[in-house]
Each structure stands twice: as structure tokens, then as C-alpha cells.
Amino acid sequence: MRFDIITLFPEMFTGSLSESIIKRAKEKGLIDIKLHQLRDFSNDKHYNVDDTPYGGGKGMVIKVDVVDNAINNVKTQNPNVKKQRTVLLSPRGRTYNQDLAKSMTKYDNIILVCGHYEGFDERISDLVDEEISIGDYVLTGGEIPAMVIVDSVTRLLPGVLAEDSAESESFMEKDSDDNYLLEYPQYTRPVEHKNKKVPDILLSGNHAEIAKWRKEQMKRKRS
Ligand SMILES: C[S@@+](CC[C@H](N)C(=O)[O-])C[C@H]1O[C@@H](n2cnc3c(N)ncnc32)[C@H](O)[C@@H]1O
């Protein structure tokens, strides 16, 4: 899977996408992450990427021609990909969840376009396949949402986590009412801490009963 991230702030990604599971996935060649500076696709000598809104109002709006250049350039760098998805990070997009993360694993290239400032020229919507929001709040830019997508999709790719370890995680299955199941409670030593004991069932050694208990616990409501 190749991720192409179009952003005004590529430096924001260096720490978060260079550690732990993402780092190992890159080293194993399971993912590749390419960062593209949006300013490089500006059409003027001052490298402007935004302008004031028509009709007046506060803030600056990211220009459609600059984003069009950027997306086209990234696509020509990847002529051999079979399944490509271009995503605009936007608070008004479809709300991201684990089902959407799973559905994104079928692409071999995901292009993520990060906004900043007041937002995008409306015509940028026509240049992408979909708009995704990571929740009903407004962030300063699309960089954190892009990191969320890269991380959550990468964990689901074959070979990234130890075999089956994603299966028992929260949000991987649903009950008959279409509610996500959550991960069962986990404990480790000590057996007792400040009067709180590990449930007896987990100390019983009865693996069938433990599995049954865990399955029940996965139906808990969210706290
Ligand atoms: C300050 S926000 C613009 C908010 C816009 N003026 C509005 O009211 O909807 C700048 C950029 O951050 C990104 N962004 C902010 N919140 C987001 C969210 N919840 N999900 C995805 N992207 C978000 C988008 O790329 C957006 O264009």
C-alpha cells in the first residue's frame, strides 16, 4: 500500500509516521509513505496556495488549480497502481470509523489531501473520490486526520500485526443490532492492586470458560 500525502506541513509527519508499528511496516516494505509539499504546485512565483474568498469573509481559501496540479502530479508518479483512492480531509466529510478503515485496505494507493486555513475552494470536491472527517470537531489542518487514516489502515494490512491480533480488537466485529463489539478487559500482574482484584475466571486456568467470559465482555456498552 502506498500513501501519498499532499500537505503544507510535511514536517508534521516525521515523528508520528516513523515509530513503532508504522516504522516496522515501512521497513518490511508493506507500506510506503510519500509526502508532497502543496506549495511546490503553485502557479505563481510567490508559491501562493490560497487566496481571499469571493463574496468576502474571513480567512484564506486553498486554490483549486494548485490542488488540481498536485493531485495530477502525484497520479502520474504512480502510473502502475490498479486501485487508487483520492481523499480530501474535511470536517463535513463522511465520518471515519473502523468499517471505512477496513474498506480502504482494498486500494494499493491512497492519496490524502490535507487542508489548512479557512478551507478549500468548493470545486476541489470534484477532484477527489470522497471526503472524510475524523469526527465532529474542527482541527487546524488535515495533517492529524491523515495520520489517523494511515495508522488505522496500516494496522489492518496483512503482515503488519502478528497473525490474528487485530481480530480481537475493538470495532472489528458487530452484534446483531449493528453495534461494534469492544475488546474484552485485559489484566496483568499484580493480582491485586488497591483492593481491585483480577477476575477469578482469568486465574482459573479453564480456557473454555475464559473464552466464553471474554466473548460476553465484548458486548459491553462503551463507557
Ligand atoms: C480549520 S479547518 C477548516 C474548517 C472549515 N472552515 C469549516 O468550518 O468546516 C482546515 C482544514 O483542516 C482539516 N480538518 C479540520 N477538521 C477536520 C476533521 N474533523 N476531519 C478531517 N479534516 C479536518 C480539513 O482539511 C480542513 O480543510
The ligand as an SDF file (V2000), in Angstrom:
LIG
                    3D

 27 29  0  0  0  0  0  0  0  0999 V2000
   -9.6330   24.9720   10.0960 C   0  0  0  0  0  0  0  0  0  0  0  0
  -10.1590   23.6370    9.0960 S   0  0  0  0  0  0  0  0  0  0  0  0
  -11.4060   24.3900    8.0910 C   0  0  0  0  0  0  0  0  0  0  0  0
  -12.7740   24.3130    8.7090 C   0  0  0  0  0  0  0  0  0  0  0  0
  -13.8670   24.9200    7.8400 C   0  0  0  0  0  0  0  0  0  0  0  0
  -13.7570   26.3510    7.7960 N   0  0  0  0  0  0  0  0  0  0  0  0
  -15.2260   24.5270    8.4010 C   0  0  0  0  0  0  0  0  0  0  0  0
  -15.8050   25.2790    9.1490 O   0  0  0  0  0  0  0  0  0  0  0  0
  -15.6890   23.4010    8.0830 O   0  0  0  0  0  0  0  0  0  0  0  0
   -8.8410   23.4270    7.9880 C   0  0  0  0  0  0  0  0  0  0  0  0
   -8.6860   22.0450    7.4290 C   0  0  0  0  0  0  0  0  0  0  0  0
   -8.4580   21.1120    8.4760 O   0  0  0  0  0  0  0  0  0  0  0  0
   -8.9360   19.8220    8.0950 C   0  0  0  0  0  0  0  0  0  0  0  0
   -9.8860   19.3660    9.1330 N   0  0  0  0  0  0  0  0  0  0  0  0
  -10.3130   20.0660   10.1890 C   0  0  0  0  0  0  0  0  0  0  0  0
  -11.1210   19.3370   10.9590 N   0  0  0  0  0  0  0  0  0  0  0  0
  -11.2210   18.1250   10.3790 C   0  0  0  0  0  0  0  0  0  0  0  0
  -11.9280   16.9270   10.6960 C   0  0  0  0  0  0  0  0  0  0  0  0
  -12.7230   16.8470   11.7590 N   0  0  0  0  0  0  0  0  0  0  0  0
  -11.7800   15.8510    9.8790 N   0  0  0  0  0  0  0  0  0  0  0  0
  -10.9980   15.9390    8.7770 C   0  0  0  0  0  0  0  0  0  0  0  0
  -10.3150   17.0530    8.4210 N   0  0  0  0  0  0  0  0  0  0  0  0
  -10.4190   18.1330    9.2050 C   0  0  0  0  0  0  0  0  0  0  0  0
   -9.5610   19.9760    6.7170 C   0  0  0  0  0  0  0  0  0  0  0  0
   -8.6140   19.5900    5.7430 O   0  0  0  0  0  0  0  0  0  0  0  0
   -9.8470   21.4700    6.6710 C   0  0  0  0  0  0  0  0  0  0  0  0
   -9.9140   21.9590    5.3400 O   0  0  0  0  0  0  0  0  0  0  0  0
  1  2  1  0
  2  3  1  0
  2 10  1  0
  3  4  1  0
  4  5  1  0
  5  6  1  0
  5  7  1  0
  7  8  2  0
  7  9  1  0
 10 11  1  0
 11 12  1  0
 11 26  1  0
 12 13  1  0
 13 14  1  0
 13 24  1  0
 14 15  1  0
 14 23  1  0
 15 16  2  0
 16 17  1  0
 17 18  1  0
 17 23  2  0
 18 19  1  0
 18 20  2  0
 20 21  1  0
 21 22  2  0
 22 23  1  0
 24 25  1  0
 24 26  1  0
 26 27  1  0
M  CHG  2   2   1   9  -1
M  END
$$$$
